[in-house]
């Protein structure tokens, strides 16, 4: 094909030009940024603001200023639970204050009033081919709900800018209320061919409702894991791909449904939310290789073989953190308390002991510590959710809590449409040449 031939012929020269810019001239300043930032995916470029969450390199994610341990301790717990109610976390993200138990329950009760799914949504999902990826179904379901957008309706009626956030909040509550039911229905439909409509129990909280509708395990504790999972995956600043995608789409005044669909489509990428299933896949590969848990020396060699083959060890390293991800620690502590003798958990613990050493010896990773993905699949696997391609849907349910909170506040503060300026490769090269000229 002519296009393939022409592009292939040009690529070597173009790649070399970009390599030279990135490696040899990364520090050259272009207005207020460097060439390294321009060609490096804007990594670490400070150009966004949010008060919902912040990633502290030495302490991990902070929700409204609170670390993961502080958040889990401070938020009110569901009845008979050691894990906080998800409604309490949503209150914290939206309001910026730790709620009372009554206030957290009020959010959960509000979700219950809004959770029912329309008939057309069920019909649409059932009409899709069985082999459709669950994230495709999830994103389509969110888009299908867009015709119920309060924001879109009121905008076309002439809503004042000062009222944008109120309509955005209505959409956000309606959307987050329906996501656990959508996710559970997709799970039962895709993997078990079940088409029965689901019902929300108003006497149960967000996590318990989700666990009940999933019907995945006879082991106690899946509702607890759902609460923990949704909370720790809720937000991670505004610069990660899924959060930024929603922020960008929302800045055009797209409603929460359009914007969150964009967020989900970014989340499914292998370099973002898909990483959790890759981490578990690598663990299972290790277990299969050695017929169970390997010795420490065997795992050490296997890790080096992975790196030497040109692959990465998924779940280790982080763009910002320089310590063990507190979200990893929270999940590890959860598992140790509930199923300390599980074979896959013991393997994950051995990986935690071995892999950082290997990565340090290799010398390429800025941070050899585990991130949230390194163990999340292990916990889901224990409770019976063993369909890897569904893991990102779980991530998406949790991520909605953070990105909709950011969305509401962006509309409340009148954040403008996002529109960075791009440059050509030749322009960057000319700036390099100009910078090299003697004064």
MINU-996427 format. One record per residue (C-alpha): x, y, z; residue in one letter. Coordinates in steps of 0.05 Angstrom, whole numbers, plus 5000, padded with zeros to 4 digits. Layout:
+------+------+------+----+
|   px |   py |   pz | aa |
+------+------+------+----+
|    X |    Y |    Z |  A |
...
+------+------+------+----+
# end
This chain:
+------+------+------+----+
|   px |   py |   pz | aa |
+------+------+------+----+
| 5000 | 5000 | 5000 |  X |
| 5027 | 5068 | 4980 |  X |
| 5014 | 5102 | 5047 |  X |
| 5051 | 5046 | 5085 |  X |
| 5110 | 5050 | 5037 |  X |
| 5117 | 5125 | 5040 |  X |
| 5112 | 5129 | 5116 |  X |
| 5161 | 5070 | 5125 |  X |
| 5212 | 5105 | 5081 |  X |
| 5208 | 5169 | 5123 |  X |
| 5207 | 5138 | 5193 |  X |
| 5281 | 5126 | 5205 |  X |
| 5299 | 5199 | 5194 |  X |
| 5240 | 5225 | 5235 |  X |
| 5255 | 5178 | 5293 |  X |
| 5327 | 5201 | 5294 |  X |
| 5307 | 5274 | 5295 |  X |
| 5261 | 5263 | 5354 |  X |
| 5314 | 5221 | 5390 |  X |
| 5365 | 5277 | 5383 |  X |
| 5315 | 5328 | 5410 |  X |
| 5296 | 5283 | 5469 |  X |
| 5366 | 5259 | 5488 |  X |
| 5413 | 5315 | 5469 |  X |
| 5371 | 5378 | 5476 |  X |
| 5320 | 5361 | 5529 |  X |
| 5339 | 5421 | 5572 |  X |
| 5332 | 5474 | 5517 |  X |
| 5276 | 5522 | 5538 |  X |
| 5216 | 5534 | 5493 |  X |
| 5179 | 5594 | 5522 |  X |
| 5164 | 5568 | 5592 |  X |
| 5177 | 5494 | 5582 |  X |
| 5234 | 5451 | 5557 |  X |
| 5241 | 5410 | 5494 |  X |
| 5244 | 5348 | 5539 |  X |
| 5174 | 5365 | 5565 |  X |
| 5148 | 5379 | 5495 |  X |
| 5171 | 5313 | 5465 |  X |
| 5165 | 5273 | 5529 |  X |
| 5090 | 5271 | 5537 |  X |
| 5088 | 5332 | 5583 |  X |
| 5110 | 5287 | 5641 |  X |
| 5115 | 5325 | 5707 |  X |
| 5098 | 5391 | 5672 |  X |
| 5059 | 5432 | 5724 |  X |
| 5000 | 5458 | 5684 |  X |
| 4937 | 5434 | 5721 |  X |
| 4906 | 5448 | 5789 |  X |
| 4859 | 5408 | 5832 |  X |
| 4845 | 5405 | 5907 |  X |
| 4812 | 5336 | 5903 |  X |
| 4876 | 5296 | 5907 |  X |
| 4952 | 5303 | 5904 |  X |
| 5007 | 5251 | 5895 |  X |
| 5061 | 5263 | 5946 |  X |
| 5126 | 5229 | 5922 |  X |
| 5143 | 5206 | 5992 |  X |
| 5073 | 5191 | 6020 |  X |
| 5030 | 5173 | 5961 |  X |
| 4961 | 5197 | 5942 |  X |
| 4927 | 5247 | 5988 |  X |
| 4852 | 5255 | 5984 |  X |
| 4835 | 5326 | 6004 |  X |
| 4901 | 5328 | 6041 |  X |
| 4893 | 5260 | 6076 |  X |
| 4938 | 5200 | 6062 |  X |
| 4909 | 5132 | 6047 |  X |
| 4918 | 5107 | 6119 |  X |
| 4888 | 5172 | 6146 |  X |
| 4830 | 5167 | 6099 |  X |
| 4814 | 5095 | 6115 |  X |
| 4817 | 5110 | 6189 |  X |
| 4777 | 5175 | 6189 |  X |
| 4719 | 5157 | 6143 |  X |
| 4656 | 5126 | 6175 |  X |
| 4649 | 5051 | 6168 |  X |
| 4592 | 5011 | 6140 |  X |
| 4553 | 4971 | 6192 |  X |
| 4593 | 4910 | 6213 |  X |
| 4650 | 4932 | 6168 |  X |
| 4722 | 4953 | 6180 |  X |
| 4724 | 4989 | 6113 |  X |
| 4694 | 5058 | 6102 |  X |
| 4630 | 5070 | 6064 |  X |
| 4642 | 5092 | 5993 |  X |
| 4591 | 5147 | 6003 |  X |
| 4635 | 5176 | 6057 |  X |
| 4694 | 5179 | 6009 |  X |
| 4650 | 5214 | 5956 |  X |
| 4628 | 5265 | 6009 |  X |
| 4701 | 5277 | 6027 |  X |
| 4722 | 5287 | 5954 |  X |
| 4663 | 5332 | 5937 |  X |
| 4660 | 5373 | 6001 |  X |
| 4731 | 5371 | 6028 |  X |
| 4708 | 5350 | 6098 |  X |
| 4705 | 5283 | 6134 |  X |
| 4631 | 5266 | 6139 |  X |
| 4593 | 5239 | 6198 |  X |
| 4564 | 5170 | 6190 |  X |
| 4496 | 5201 | 6178 |  X |
| 4524 | 5245 | 6122 |  X |
| 4559 | 5186 | 6089 |  X |
| 4495 | 5145 | 6093 |  X |
| 4457 | 5202 | 6061 |  X |
| 4502 | 5198 | 6000 |  X |
| 4492 | 5123 | 5997 |  X |
| 4417 | 5133 | 6003 |  X |
| 4418 | 5185 | 5948 |  X |
| 4454 | 5135 | 5903 |  X |
| 4400 | 5084 | 5919 |  X |
| 4346 | 5131 | 5893 |  X |
| 4383 | 5140 | 5827 |  X |
| 4411 | 5070 | 5814 |  X |
| 4357 | 5039 | 5771 |  X |
| 4377 | 5027 | 5699 |  X |
| 4330 | 5042 | 5640 |  X |
| 4304 | 4985 | 5598 |  X |
| 4338 | 5009 | 5535 |  X |
| 4406 | 5002 | 5569 |  X |
| 4394 | 4928 | 5583 |  X |
| 4371 | 4917 | 5511 |  X |
| 4432 | 4952 | 5483 |  X |
| 4481 | 4911 | 5524 |  X |
| 4445 | 4846 | 5507 |  X |
| 4447 | 4863 | 5433 |  X |
| 4523 | 4869 | 5431 |  X |
| 4566 | 4810 | 5406 |  X |
| 4586 | 4763 | 5462 |  X |
| 4660 | 4774 | 5447 |  X |
| 4656 | 4849 | 5458 |  X |
| 4707 | 4873 | 5509 |  X |
| 4675 | 4891 | 5576 |  X |
| 4705 | 4961 | 5574 |  X |
| 4672 | 4973 | 5507 |  X |
| 4606 | 4952 | 5538 |  X |
| 4620 | 4996 | 5598 |  X |
| 4636 | 5058 | 5558 |  X |
| 4577 | 5046 | 5511 |  X |
| 4531 | 5040 | 5571 |  X |
| 4555 | 5107 | 5598 |  X |
| 4544 | 5140 | 5530 |  X |
| 4475 | 5109 | 5525 |  X |
| 4455 | 5145 | 5589 |  X |
| 4475 | 5212 | 5560 |  X |
| 4404 | 5227 | 5536 |  X |
| 4386 | 5233 | 5610 |  X |
| 4438 | 5288 | 5623 |  X |
| 4412 | 5344 | 5666 |  X |
| 4471 | 5388 | 5646 |  X |
| 4458 | 5380 | 5572 |  X |
| 4383 | 5395 | 5580 |  X |
| 4393 | 5456 | 5624 |  X |
| 4450 | 5483 | 5581 |  X |
| 4405 | 5483 | 5520 |  X |
| 4351 | 5518 | 5561 |  X |
| 4399 | 5575 | 5575 |  X |
| 4429 | 5557 | 5643 |  X |
| 4473 | 5610 | 5675 |  X |
| 4548 | 5595 | 5683 |  X |
| 4541 | 5602 | 5758 |  X |
| 4493 | 5542 | 5756 |  X |
| 4536 | 5495 | 5715 |  X |
| 4562 | 5460 | 5776 |  X |
| 4493 | 5443 | 5802 |  X |
| 4473 | 5408 | 5738 |  X |
| 4542 | 5375 | 5736 |  X |
| 4531 | 5349 | 5807 |  X |
| 4463 | 5320 | 5787 |  X |
| 4494 | 5283 | 5728 |  X |
| 4552 | 5259 | 5771 |  X |
| 4506 | 5231 | 5825 |  X |
| 4462 | 5197 | 5773 |  X |
| 4522 | 5168 | 5737 |  X |
| 4561 | 5142 | 5798 |  X |
| 4496 | 5112 | 5826 |  X |
| 4487 | 5069 | 5764 |  X |
| 4559 | 5047 | 5752 |  X |
| 4560 | 4988 | 5802 |  X |
| 4497 | 4960 | 5772 |  X |
| 4522 | 4969 | 5700 |  X |
| 4588 | 4936 | 5717 |  X |
| 4555 | 4877 | 5753 |  X |
| 4505 | 4867 | 5696 |  X |
| 4561 | 4867 | 5644 |  X |
| 4598 | 4815 | 5686 |  X |
| 4539 | 4768 | 5694 |  X |
| 4519 | 4777 | 5621 |  X |
| 4587 | 4769 | 5588 |  X |
| 4615 | 4711 | 5629 |  X |
| 4552 | 4675 | 5652 |  X |
| 4501 | 4694 | 5599 |  X |
| 4453 | 4720 | 5651 |  X |
| 4403 | 4772 | 5628 |  X |
| 4361 | 4784 | 5690 |  X |
| 4354 | 4857 | 5711 |  X |
| 4389 | 4876 | 5775 |  X |
| 4360 | 4911 | 5836 |  X |
| 4391 | 4959 | 5886 |  X |
| 4378 | 4943 | 5959 |  X |
| 4367 | 5010 | 5995 |  X |
| 4386 | 4977 | 6061 |  X |
| 4456 | 4961 | 6035 |  X |
| 4514 | 5008 | 6021 |  X |
| 4550 | 5018 | 5955 |  X |
| 4602 | 4964 | 5966 |  X |
| 4553 | 4912 | 5992 |  X |
| 4505 | 4924 | 5935 |  X |
| 4560 | 4915 | 5884 |  X |
| 4586 | 4851 | 5917 |  X |
| 4516 | 4821 | 5921 |  X |
| 4501 | 4836 | 5848 |  X |
| 4567 | 4807 | 5825 |  X |
| 4552 | 4739 | 5858 |  X |
| 4625 | 4719 | 5852 |  X |
| 4645 | 4686 | 5917 |  X |
| 4623 | 4644 | 5975 |  X |
| 4682 | 4672 | 6014 |  X |
| 4666 | 4727 | 6064 |  X |
| 4696 | 4795 | 6050 |  X |
| 4683 | 4813 | 5978 |  X |
| 4640 | 4872 | 5998 |  X |
| 4697 | 4896 | 6042 |  X |
| 4745 | 4890 | 5983 |  X |
| 4696 | 4928 | 5938 |  X |
| 4695 | 4985 | 5988 |  X |
| 4770 | 4987 | 5993 |  X |
| 4781 | 4979 | 5919 |  X |
| 4734 | 5035 | 5898 |  X |
| 4763 | 5082 | 5950 |  X |
| 4837 | 5073 | 5934 |  X |
| 4825 | 5075 | 5858 |  X |
| 4781 | 5137 | 5861 |  X |
| 4830 | 5192 | 5843 |  X |
| 4903 | 5204 | 5828 |  X |
| 4912 | 5278 | 5812 |  X |
| 4887 | 5308 | 5746 |  X |
| 4946 | 5290 | 5703 |  X |
| 4938 | 5215 | 5695 |  X |
| 4907 | 5194 | 5629 |  X |
| 4836 | 5177 | 5651 |  X |
| 4829 | 5238 | 5696 |  X |
| 4859 | 5284 | 5644 |  X |
| 4815 | 5256 | 5589 |  X |
| 4753 | 5273 | 5630 |  X |
| 4780 | 5341 | 5648 |  X |
| 4796 | 5357 | 5575 |  X |
| 4728 | 5333 | 5549 |  X |
| 4692 | 5368 | 5607 |  X |
| 4729 | 5433 | 5593 |  X |
| 4690 | 5438 | 5527 |  X |
| 4626 | 5434 | 5569 |  X |
| 4612 | 5363 | 5549 |  X |
| 4568 | 5333 | 5602 |  X |
| 4590 | 5281 | 5653 |  X |
| 4569 | 5222 | 5609 |  X |
| 4608 | 5243 | 5547 |  X |
| 4667 | 5263 | 5591 |  X |
| 4669 | 5199 | 5632 |  X |
| 4665 | 5156 | 5570 |  X |
| 4728 | 5192 | 5547 |  X |
| 4759 | 5177 | 5614 |  X |
| 4742 | 5103 | 5608 |  X |
| 4771 | 5099 | 5538 |  X |
| 4837 | 5126 | 5564 |  X |
| 4835 | 5080 | 5625 |  X |
| 4833 | 5017 | 5583 |  X |
| 4902 | 5030 | 5553 |  X |
| 4957 | 4980 | 5571 |  X |
| 4999 | 5037 | 5600 |  X |
| 4943 | 5057 | 5647 |  X |
| 4886 | 5016 | 5676 |  X |
| 4899 | 4953 | 5638 |  X |
| 4963 | 4944 | 5678 |  X |
| 4927 | 4909 | 5736 |  X |
| 4910 | 4848 | 5693 |  X |
| 4981 | 4846 | 5666 |  X |
| 5009 | 4843 | 5737 |  X |
| 4966 | 4783 | 5755 |  X |
| 4983 | 4750 | 5689 |  X |
| 5057 | 4755 | 5705 |  X |
| 5046 | 4725 | 5774 |  X |
| 5007 | 4667 | 5745 |  X |
| 5061 | 4657 | 5693 |  X |
| 5112 | 4651 | 5749 |  X |
| 5068 | 4601 | 5786 |  X |
| 5058 | 4560 | 5723 |  X |
| 5132 | 4560 | 5708 |  X |
| 5150 | 4530 | 5775 |  X |
| 5088 | 4489 | 5790 |  X |
| 5072 | 4532 | 5850 |  X |
| 5113 | 4583 | 5888 |  X |
| 5186 | 4584 | 5866 |  X |
| 5246 | 4591 | 5911 |  X |
| 5275 | 4660 | 5920 |  X |
| 5333 | 4644 | 5873 |  X |
| 5286 | 4617 | 5820 |  X |
| 5243 | 4680 | 5823 |  X |
| 5306 | 4724 | 5821 |  X |
| 5328 | 4689 | 5756 |  X |
| 5258 | 4691 | 5727 |  X |
| 5254 | 4766 | 5739 |  X |
| 5321 | 4777 | 5705 |  X |
| 5299 | 4733 | 5647 |  X |
| 5238 | 4777 | 5639 |  X |
| 5280 | 4840 | 5636 |  X |
| 5333 | 4810 | 5591 |  X |
| 5280 | 4789 | 5541 |  X |
| 5262 | 4863 | 5532 |  X |
| 5198 | 4860 | 5573 |  X |
| 5180 | 4897 | 5637 |  X |
| 5158 | 4869 | 5704 |  X |
| 5088 | 4898 | 5710 |  X |
| 5065 | 4932 | 5774 |  X |
| 5134 | 4958 | 5795 |  X |
| 5155 | 5031 | 5786 |  X |
| 5115 | 5095 | 5787 |  X |
| 5118 | 5161 | 5750 |  X |
| 5116 | 5202 | 5815 |  X |
| 5122 | 5158 | 5877 |  X |
| 5190 | 5141 | 5905 |  X |
| 5164 | 5095 | 5959 |  X |
| 5118 | 5035 | 5962 |  X |
| 5050 | 5057 | 5938 |  X |
| 5005 | 5062 | 6000 |  X |
| 4948 | 5034 | 5958 |  X |
| 4990 | 4971 | 5949 |  X |
| 5003 | 4969 | 6024 |  X |
| 4929 | 4977 | 6040 |  X |
| 4912 | 4918 | 5996 |  X |
| 4969 | 4876 | 6022 |  X |
| 4947 | 4887 | 6094 |  X |
| 4875 | 4871 | 6074 |  X |
| 4898 | 4804 | 6044 |  X |
| 4945 | 4785 | 6101 |  X |
| 4888 | 4793 | 6151 |  X |
| 4838 | 4752 | 6112 |  X |
| 4875 | 4699 | 6073 |  X |
| 4949 | 4698 | 6094 |  X |
| 4961 | 4627 | 6069 |  X |
| 4936 | 4638 | 5999 |  X |
| 4988 | 4613 | 5949 |  X |
| 4983 | 4671 | 5902 |  X |
| 4988 | 4721 | 5959 |  X |
| 5051 | 4688 | 5984 |  X |
| 5080 | 4692 | 5914 |  X |
| 5062 | 4767 | 5911 |  X |
| 5099 | 4776 | 5977 |  X |
| 5160 | 4740 | 5950 |  X |
| 5158 | 4785 | 5888 |  X |
| 5157 | 4845 | 5934 |  X |
| 5220 | 4819 | 5966 |  X |
| 5257 | 4801 | 5902 |  X |
| 5236 | 4847 | 5844 |  X |
| 5257 | 4915 | 5875 |  X |
| 5327 | 4886 | 5885 |  X |
| 5329 | 4864 | 5812 |  X |
| 5305 | 4931 | 5787 |  X |
| 5357 | 4967 | 5830 |  X |
| 5411 | 4923 | 5800 |  X |
| 5386 | 4937 | 5730 |  X |
| 5389 | 5012 | 5745 |  X |
| 5335 | 5036 | 5697 |  X |
| 5275 | 5045 | 5741 |  X |
| 5269 | 5112 | 5778 |  X |
| 5229 | 5076 | 5831 |  X |
| 5232 | 5000 | 5839 |  X |
| 5175 | 4999 | 5889 |  X |
| 5107 | 4967 | 5874 |  X |
| 5047 | 5008 | 5853 |  X |
| 4973 | 4996 | 5863 |  X |
| 4968 | 4947 | 5805 |  X |
| 5020 | 4899 | 5832 |  X |
| 4970 | 4864 | 5878 |  X |
| 4900 | 4887 | 5861 |  X |
| 4888 | 4829 | 5813 |  X |
| 4912 | 4779 | 5865 |  X |
| 4856 | 4800 | 5912 |  X |
| 4803 | 4797 | 5858 |  X |
| 4828 | 4729 | 5837 |  X |
| 4821 | 4702 | 5908 |  X |
| 4748 | 4722 | 5912 |  X |
| 4732 | 4690 | 5845 |  X |
| 4737 | 4747 | 5795 |  X |
| 4785 | 4712 | 5749 |  X |
| 4765 | 4743 | 5683 |  X |
| 4825 | 4789 | 5672 |  X |
| 4793 | 4834 | 5620 |  X |
| 4740 | 4855 | 5671 |  X |
| 4790 | 4884 | 5720 |  X |
| 4793 | 4951 | 5686 |  X |
| 4717 | 4957 | 5692 |  X |
| 4726 | 4952 | 5767 |  X |
| 4779 | 5006 | 5763 |  X |
| 4731 | 5049 | 5724 |  X |
| 4676 | 5045 | 5776 |  X |
| 4724 | 5071 | 5829 |  X |
| 4757 | 5123 | 5784 |  X |
| 4688 | 5154 | 5771 |  X |
| 4686 | 5179 | 5842 |  X |
| 4747 | 5222 | 5834 |  X |
| 4739 | 5247 | 5763 |  X |
| 4666 | 5268 | 5774 |  X |
| 4687 | 5306 | 5836 |  X |
| 4739 | 5342 | 5795 |  X |
| 4688 | 5353 | 5740 |  X |
| 4638 | 5386 | 5788 |  X |
| 4691 | 5432 | 5817 |  X |
| 4718 | 5450 | 5748 |  X |
| 4649 | 5474 | 5729 |  X |
| 4639 | 5509 | 5796 |  X |
| 4705 | 5548 | 5788 |  X |
| 4694 | 5562 | 5715 |  X |
| 4757 | 5528 | 5690 |  X |
| 4766 | 5545 | 5616 |  X |
| 4771 | 5500 | 5556 |  X |
| 4839 | 5467 | 5553 |  X |
| 4879 | 5486 | 5492 |  X |
| 4955 | 5477 | 5493 |  X |
| 4997 | 5500 | 5433 |  X |
| 5035 | 5452 | 5390 |  X |
| 5098 | 5462 | 5349 |  X |
| 5131 | 5428 | 5290 |  X |
| 5194 | 5387 | 5295 |  X |
| 5229 | 5439 | 5251 |  X |
| 5210 | 5495 | 5299 |  X |
| 5241 | 5457 | 5357 |  X |
| 5304 | 5444 | 5317 |  X |
| 5309 | 5518 | 5300 |  X |
| 5302 | 5536 | 5374 |  X |
| 5359 | 5487 | 5389 |  X |
| 5403 | 5520 | 5335 |  X |
| 5387 | 5589 | 5361 |  X |
| 5404 | 5569 | 5432 |  X |
| 5471 | 5542 | 5409 |  X |
| 5491 | 5608 | 5378 |  X |
| 5540 | 5650 | 5419 |  X |
| 5512 | 5713 | 5448 |  X |
+------+------+------+----+
# end
